[in-house]
Amino acid sequence: MTKIEKLIQANEALQRDKEYLIKKLNDKPEPITGKFLDVENIILCVGRNMGSTTGKKRRLSRIICLCGSTRFTREMLIRQWELTKQGFVVLGWCALPDDYFRGEDRAHGAEEEGVKEIVDEVHKRKIDISDEVFVLNIGGYIGESTRSEINYAHSIGVPVKFMEANDGE
């Protein structure tokens, strides 16, 4: 699949899901500020080439989407930093401070807040705009959500790489 075909497919997915995301996200206030999320502008910015601030043409960095269990958030943040230092644009899952969570299960905040479906769909939109997916499969662990993201990436032609060797891929 060419880059143009990939962008067209991602744009179609964004258009298809735009109404759904607007309805779901605008119904819920943002937890910290209480402001409503401006989904329309988020979607528009994702699809827009923002260009260079210097006016010179620049080579766009490759975009890598990190996938894995939220129990590996520490490792995800380290990998994100290491890849960013190499010049990649890195998309990961939301990393929140421990004191944000009300319950005991800090690895499953989306379930705790009843927004897992929304968060999973938003992560798939990150895969849509990525050049590759990098899976943090520490100790060989791949959970249900991560497996769904891997399958989705394969279905739209986004290459998938693994942190640890994975015989099943």
Summary of the structure (lengths in Angstrom):
residues: 169
radius of gyration: 16.6
end to end distance: 19.5
largest distance: 50.0
contacts: 419
relative contact order: 0.16
helix: 52%
strand: 11%
